Amino acid sequence: MGQKDGKKWTAAADLQPTTSKSDRLLGTCGTGRDHRHWHNQRLALTWPCPVTTMPIWKKPIDLALLKAANRNTAVEHLGIEFVEVGDDFLRARVPVDHRTIQPFGLLHGGVSVVLAESMGSTGAYYTLPEGYRAVGLDINANHLRSATSGWVTGTAKPVHIGRTTHVWHIDLHNEAGELTCVSRLTMAILAPR
């Protein structure tokens, strides 16, 4: 650690390491934010932190609005709850219960996809100016681990926010923090008529 113009800088070697060999340059920057980012391999210093988190939302958004918007929908029927709105992500969860399991007692893969698409499409909608709509073009999901009880929680973050398309990445985890599903959602952006 050092100081430059009264601000702290961090040598790349001082970053908190991750356990993955492929992520050896990935670390937390120590700014107090809960984010991780790549640091330029050619620069020994990262000053100031290159990641700035600015809200991506163009419409008012909070948990009460999300709950109200999803009344009498598949989201409410399946027990899906939005639990956090961050500057650049949404987090929601689904219970593993009689409404969401398949005959073998596992969370139904389709429910994982409903959770993923609900978060991604909601996120896309709230990043658009008034009058614009977002509709799903494509979704894929890789089911990595089963869930038999408790809650599965998803986090949706945009990969691309464009004029005509959005791409959202959604990770789902069980209560033990294990990755159960990864999903990618592509949305078409429709301008007002």
Secondary structure, 3 states (H helix, E strand, C coil): CEEECCEEEEEHHHCCCCCCHHHCCEECCCCCCCCCEECCCCCCEECCCCCCCCCCCCCCCCHHHHHHHCCCCHHHHCCCEEEEECCCCEEEEEECCCCCECCCCCECHHHHHHHHHHHHHHHHHHCCCCCCEEEEEEEEEEECCCCCCCEEEEEEEEEEECCCEEEEEEEEECCCCCEEEEEEEEEEEECCC
